[in-house]
Amino acid sequence: MNALLPVRPEPPVEPPLALLAELTHRCPLQCPYCANPLELERAAAELDTATWLRVLNEAAALGVLQVHFSGGEPTARKDLLELVRHAASCGLYSNLITSGVMLDAASLAALAEAGLDHVQLSFQDADAAQADRIGGYRNGHARKLVVARQIREAGLPLTANFVVHRQNLDRLPEMLALGQELGASRIEVAHVQYYGWGLVNRAALMPSRAQLERANAAVAQARADLRGRITIDYVVPDYYAARPKACMGGWARRIINITPAGLALPCHAAETLRGFQWPSVRTVPLGAVWRDDPGFARFRGTAWMPEPCRSCDQREVDWGGCRCQAFALTGDAAATDPACALSPSHFMMADAVAAAEAEAAAAEAPELVYRRIRTAALVK
């Protein structure tokens, strides 16, 4: 922490590196930590093919380099192949973020031929029964194992994504071994983020400190063993950190997100923030959204920051942390992220960790609330 530092003028807005294209909220899985909002969009509200093609054109013109096709489950869209082919024609690197259960060898071969560059395949556990329970989808894990092999046979690079939490973290060594066995070039160990469905299920999903310490050791060992062969992405969860992470690389700095209905967001959870009117790509060009929208400008850079962020020498490292987390816990999107030990609300994180320790000592975890359209009204 330094003495008060002068606030420098904000530099010109650089183009985003990536477009996160949430094509649909439809998904056969029902994961209780899903990053989608509680209010899931119905198929009738989704952008049509022509609009998505225009958005891809505008993204390339804006300077976007990568497009991540996501959801929900993006393979539920019948036009995915056309969108991938168009992204390739625009010079965009394309990544498919998928549960895999709706893919097969023929569809993967077609996607590869259309120009798909990479697949990120999600796993709920290394244990089949537990994976199917967490995802709420029978025989889903077995299907994913088949699809992982088919992805490699199609010549596509594979990232194995393991979402970890209290109910599966003790099997992290098995997950890391599975990623290696599947031929993944990258393994992502993603701790649950506690907003949306994750916040609803926080009591059931928050790991204990002992679990986290074992997980840290397992990742450190795997990184040493696999150095030069497999990249392992891993970040300690905010609730156990002393400083916040640079969420999404900073608000509206690196990524622009489009929801299935066409709302443009600076991050995939920004719909949780009250008081913002997010623009629609149905009516506003992507470039105008990025450069001119007041919601995108609201927390971009450092000028918006309160103390202690404003005078912190880490303010251009963490960019103030997560605005959605700040709002979820304090009700104020402009508050210092409670993940920071200097935040006056950091005790909220400590209290949640203490509760997790108590829950971990209990005989059974609280019942999971699964991601379902009909469930949302019950948990708001």
For each residue, the residues with C-beta under 8 A, 3 or more apart:
1: 308 311 312 313 342
2: 5 311 312 313
3: 311
4: 310 311
5: 2 311 313
6:
7: 302 303 310
8: 302
9:
10: 300 301 302 303
11: 14 301
12:
13: 290 291 300
14: 11 63 253
15: 62 63 64 290
16: 19 62 63 64 252 253 254 255 256 290
17: 64 65 66 249 254 255
18: 64 65 66 67 68 254 255 256
19: 16 55 56 59 64 66 67 68 92 255 256 257 258
20: 68 70 255 256 257 258 268
21: 52 55 56 67 68 69 70 74 83 258
22: 25 36 70 71 72 257 258 259 260 268
23: 46 47 52 69 70 71 72 74 76 77 80 83 260
24: 27 41 43 46 71 72 73 74 76 77 260
25: 22 36 40 41 42 71 72 260
26: 43 71 72 73 76
27: 24 30 34 71 72 73 76 99 371
28: 73 99 101 102 137 140
29: 73 99 101 124 135 136 137 140 371
30: 27 135 136 137 370 371 372
31: 34 124 134 135 136 163 197 370 371
32: 134 136 197 198 200 201 204 205 368 369 370 371
33: 163 165 192 193 197 198 201 205
34: 27 31 196 197 198 371
35: 193 196 197 198 268 269
36: 22 25 40 71 72 196 197 371
37: 40 196 269 271 272
38: 196 197 200 376 379 380
39: 271 376
40: 25 36 37 72 371 373 376
41: 24 25 45 46 259 260 261
42: 25 45 373
43: 24 26 46
44:
45: 41 42 260 261
46: 23 24 41 43 77 260 261
47: 23 51 52 55 258 260 261 262 281 282
48: 51 52
49: 52 53 79 82 83
50: 53 54
51: 47 48 54 55 262 281 282
52: 21 23 47 48 49 55 56 79 83
53: 49 50 56 57 82 83 86
54: 50 51 57 58
55: 19 21 47 51 52 58 59 258 281 286
56: 19 21 52 53 59 60 67 83 86 87 90 92
57: 53 54 60 61 90
58: 54 55 61 62 281 285 286 287
59: 19 55 56 62 64 67 90 92 256 286
60: 56 57 64 90 91 92
61: 57 58 287
62: 15 16 58 59 286 287 290
63: 14 15 16
64: 15 16 17 18 19 59 60 67 92 256
65: 17 18 92 93
66: 17 18 19 92 93 94 95
67: 18 19 21 56 59 64 87 92 93 94 95
68: 18 19 20 21 94 95 97
69: 21 23 74 80 83 84 94 95 96 97
70: 20 21 22 23 74 97
71: 22 23 24 25 26 27 36 74 76 97 98 260
72: 22 23 24 25 26 27 36 40 76 260
73: 24 26 27 28 29 76 98 99 101 102
74: 21 23 24 69 70 71 77 80 96 97 98
75: 80 96 98 102 103 107
76: 23 24 26 27 71 72 73 102
77: 23 24 46 74 80 83
78:
79: 49 52 82 83
80: 23 69 74 75 77 83 84 111
81: 84 85 110 111 114
82: 49 53 79 85 86
83: 21 23 49 52 53 56 69 77 79 80 86 87
84: 69 80 81 87 88 94 96 111 114 115 116
85: 81 82 88 89 114 115
86: 53 56 82 83 89 90
87: 56 67 83 84 90 92 94 115
88: 84 85 91 92 94 114 115 116
89: 85 86 115
90: 56 57 59 60 86 87
91: 60 88
92: 19 56 59 60 64 65 66 67 87 88
93: 65 66 67 117 118
94: 66 67 68 69 84 87 88 115 116 117 118
95: 66 67 68 69 117 118 119 120
96: 69 74 75 84 111 116 118 119 120
97: 68 69 70 71 74 120 122 161
98: 71 73 74 75 102 103 119 120 121 122
99: 27 28 29 73 102 121 122 135 137 140 144
100: 103 121 122 143 144 147 148 151
101: 28 29 73 137 140 143 144 147
102: 28 73 75 76 98 99
103: 75 98 100 107 108 147 150 151
104: 107 108 147 150
105: 108 109 150 153 154
106: 109 110
107: 75 103 104 110 111
108: 103 104 105 111 112 119 147 150 151 153 154 156
109: 105 106 112 113 154
110: 81 106 107 113 114
111: 80 81 84 96 107 108 114 116 154 156
112: 108 109 116 154 155 156
113: 109 110
114: 81 84 85 88 110 111
115: 84 85 87 88 89 94
116: 84 88 94 96 111 112 119 156
117: 93 94 95 156 157
118: 93 94 95 96 156 157 158 159
119: 95 96 98 108 116 151 156 157 158 159
120: 95 96 97 98 158 159 161 188
121: 98 99 100 144 147 148 151 158 159 160 161
122: 97 98 99 100 144 161 162 163
123: 126 131 141 144 160 161 162 163 175 178
124: 29 31 130 131 132 134 135 140 141 163 168
125: 128 130 131 134 141 162 168 171 175
126: 123 131 162 168 171 174 175 177 178
127: 130 131 168 171 174
128: 125 131 132 141 142
129: 132 133
130: 124 125 127 133 134 167 168 171
131: 123 124 125 126 127 128 134 135 140 141 144
132: 124 128 129 135 136 137 138 139 140 141
133: 129 130 136
134: 31 32 124 125 130 131 167 168 368
135: 29 30 31 99 124 131 132 140 141
136: 29 30 31 32 132 133 370 371
137: 28 29 30 99 101 132 140
138: 132
139: 132 142 143
140: 28 29 99 101 124 131 132 135 137 143 144
141: 123 124 125 128 131 132 135 144 145
142: 128 139 145 146
143: 100 101 139 140 146 147
144: 99 100 101 121 122 123 131 140 141 147 148
145: 141 142 148 149 182
146: 142 143 149 150
147: 100 101 103 104 108 121 143 144 150 151
148: 100 121 144 145 151 152 158 160 182 183 184
149: 145 146 152 153 182 183
150: 103 104 105 108 146 147 153 154
151: 100 103 108 119 121 147 148 154 156 158
152: 148 149 155 156 158 182 183
153: 105 108 149 150
154: 105 108 109 111 112 150 151
155: 112 152
156: 108 111 112 116 117 118 119 151 152
157: 117 118 119 185 186
158: 118 119 120 121 148 151 152 182 183 184 185 186
159: 118 119 120 121 184 185 186 187 188
160: 121 123 148 178 179 182 184 186 187 188
161: 97 120 121 122 123 188 190
162: 122 123 125 126 172 175 179 187 188 189 190
163: 31 33 122 123 124 190 191 192
164: 168 169 172 175 189 190 191 192 207 215
165: 33 168 169 191 192 205 206 207
166: 169 204 205 206 207 208 211 356 359 360 365
167: 130 134 204 205 365
168: 124 125 126 127 130 134 164 165 171 172 175
169: 164 165 166 172 207 211 212 214 215
170: 211 214
171: 125 126 127 130 168 174 175
172: 162 164 168 169 175 176 189 214 215 218 219
173: 176 177 218 222
174: 126 127 171 177 178
175: 123 125 126 162 164 168 171 172 178 179 187 189
176: 172 173 179 180 187 189 218 219 222 232
177: 126 173 174 180 181
178: 123 126 160 174 175 181 182
179: 160 162 175 176 182 184 187 230
180: 176 177 183 184 187 226 230
181: 177 178
182: 145 148 149 152 158 160 178 179
183: 148 149 152 158 180
184: 148 158 159 160 179 180 187 230
185: 157 158 159 230 231
186: 157 158 159 160 230 231 232 233
187: 159 160 162 175 176 179 180 184 222 230 231 232 233
188: 120 159 160 161 162 232 233 234
189: 162 164 172 175 176 215 219 232 233 234
190: 161 162 163 164 233
191: 163 164 165 207 235 236 237
192: 33 163 164 165 198 205 237
193: 33 35 198 238 269 325
194: 198 199 202 205 206 238 239 325 328 352
195: 198 199 269 272 324 325 328
196: 34 35 36 37 38 199 200 269 272
197: 31 32 33 34 35 36 38 200 201 369 371
198: 32 33 34 35 192 193 194 195 201 202 205
199: 194 195 196 202 328
200: 32 38 196 197 369 379
201: 32 33 197 198 204 205 366 368 369
202: 194 198 199 205 206 352
203: 206 355 356 359 365 366
204: 32 166 167 201 359 365 366 367 368
205: 32 33 165 166 167 192 194 198 201 202
206: 165 166 194 202 203 239 352 353 355 356 359
207: 164 165 166 169 191 211 212 215 237 356 360
208: 166 211 212 356 357 360
209: 212 213 240 353 357
210: 213 214 360
211: 166 169 170 207 208 214 215 360
212: 169 207 208 209 215 216 236 237 240
213: 209 210 216 217
214: 169 170 172 210 211 217 218
215: 164 169 172 189 207 211 212 218 219
216: 212 213 219 220 236
217: 213 214 220 221
218: 172 173 176 214 215 221 222
219: 172 176 189 215 216 222 223 232 234
220: 216 217 223 224
221: 217 218 224 225
222: 173 176 187 218 219 225 226 232
223: 219 220 226 227 232
224: 220 221 227
225: 221 222
226: 180 222 223 229 230 232
227: 223 224
228:
229: 226
230: 179 180 184 185 186 187 226
231: 185 186 187
232: 176 186 187 188 189 219 222 223 226
233: 186 187 188 189 190
234: 188 189 219
235: 191 245
236: 191 212 216 240 241
237: 191 192 207 212 240 241
238: 193 194 241 244 245 321 322 325 337 339 349
239: 194 206 339 349 352 353 356
240: 209 212 236 237 353
241: 236 237 238 244 245 339
242: 340 341
243: 314 318 339 340 341
244: 238 241 247 318 320 321 322 325 337 339 340
245: 235 238 241 318 321 322 339
246: 249 250 317 318 319 321
247: 244 250 251 267 319 321 322 323 324 325
248: 251 253 254 255 266 267
249: 17 246 253 254 255 319
250: 246 247 253 254 300 319 320
251: 247 248 266 267 296 298 299 300 319 320 323
252: 16 256 266 290 296 297 299 300
253: 14 16 248 249 250 300 319
254: 16 17 18 248 249 250
255: 16 17 18 19 20 248 249 266 267
256: 16 18 19 20 59 64 252 264 265 266 286 289 290
257: 19 20 22 264 265 266 267 268 270
258: 19 20 21 22 47 55 262 263 264 265 281
259: 22 41 262 263 265 271
260: 22 23 24 25 41 45 46 47 71 72
261: 41 45 46 47 280
262: 47 51 258 259 280 281 282
263: 258 259 271 278 279 280 281
264: 256 257 258 278 279 280 281 284 286 289 293 296
265: 256 257 258 259 268 270 271 278
266: 248 251 252 255 256 257 270 295 296 299 300
267: 247 248 251 255 257 270 323 324
268: 20 22 35 257 265
269: 35 37 193 195 196 272 324
270: 257 265 266 267 273 276 278 295 323 324
271: 37 39 259 263 265 278
272: 37 195 196 269 324 327 328
273: 270 276 323 324 327 333
274: 327
275: 333
276: 270 273 295 298
277: 295
278: 263 264 265 270 271 293 295
279: 263 264 283 284 289 293 295
280: 261 262 263 264 283 284
281: 47 51 55 58 258 262 263 264 284 285 286 289
282: 47 51 262
283: 279 280
284: 264 279 280 281 288 289 293
285: 58 281 288 289
286: 55 58 59 62 256 264 281 289 290
287: 58 61 62 290 291
288: 284 285 291 292 293
289: 256 264 279 281 284 285 286 292 293 296
290: 13 15 16 62 252 256 286 287 293 296
291: 13 287 288
292: 288 289 297
293: 264 278 279 284 288 289 290 296 297
294: 297 298
295: 266 270 276 277 278 279 298
296: 251 252 264 266 289 290 293 300
297: 252 292 293 294 300
298: 251 276 294 295 304
299: 251 252 266 304 320 323 333 334
300: 10 13 250 251 252 253 266 296 297 304
301: 10 11 304 319
302: 7 8 10 305 309 310 315 316 319 320
303: 7 10
304: 298 299 300 301 320 334
305: 302 309 310 315 320
306: 309 310 334 335 336
307: 310 311
308: 1 311 312 336 340 342 343
309: 302 305 306 312 315 320 336 340
310: 4 7 302 305 306 307 315
311: 1 2 3 4 5 307 308
312: 1 2 308 309 315 342
313: 1 2 5
314: 243 317 318
315: 302 305 309 310 312 318 319 320
316: 302 319
317: 246 314
318: 243 244 245 246 314 315 321 337 340
319: 246 247 249 250 251 253 301 302 315 316
320: 244 250 251 299 302 304 305 309 315 323 336 337
321: 238 244 245 246 247 318 325 326 336 337 339 340
322: 238 244 245 247 325 326 337 339
323: 247 251 267 270 273 299 320 326 327 333 334 337
324: 195 247 267 269 270 272 273 327 328 333
325: 193 194 195 238 244 247 321 322 328 329 337 338 339
326: 321 322 323 329 330 332 333 334 335 336 337 338 345
327: 272 273 274 323 324 330 331 332 333 335
328: 194 195 199 272 324 325
329: 325 326 338 345 348 349
330: 326 327 335 338 345 348
331: 327
332: 326 327 335
333: 273 275 299 323 324 326 327
334: 299 304 306 323 326
335: 306 326 327 330 332 338 343 345
336: 306 308 309 320 321 326 340 342 343 344 345
337: 238 244 318 320 321 322 323 325 326 340 343
338: 325 326 329 330 335 343 345 346 348 349
339: 238 239 241 243 244 245 321 322 325 343 346 349
340: 242 243 244 308 309 318 321 336 337 343 346
341: 242 243 346
342: 1 308 312 336 346
343: 308 335 336 337 338 339 340 346
344: 336
345: 326 329 330 335 336 338 348
346: 338 339 340 341 342 343 349 350
347: 350 351
348: 329 330 338 345 351 352
349: 238 239 329 338 339 346 352 353
350: 346 347 353 354
351: 347 348 354 355
352: 194 202 206 239 348 349 355 356
353: 206 209 239 240 349 350 356 357
354: 350 351 357 358
355: 203 206 351 352 358 359
356: 166 203 206 207 208 239 352 353 359 360
357: 208 209 353 354 360 361
358: 354 355 361 362
359: 166 203 204 206 355 356 362 365 366
360: 166 207 208 210 211 356 357
361: 357 358
362: 358 359 365
363:
364:
365: 166 167 203 204 359 362 368
366: 201 203 204 359
367: 204
368: 32 134 201 204 365
369: 32 197 200 201 375 378 379
370: 30 31 32 136 375
371: 27 29 30 31 32 34 36 40 136 197 375
372: 30 375 376
373: 40 42 376
374: 377
375: 369 370 371 372 378 379
376: 38 39 40 372 373 379 380
377: 374 380
378: 369 375
379: 38 200 369 375 376
380: 38 376 377
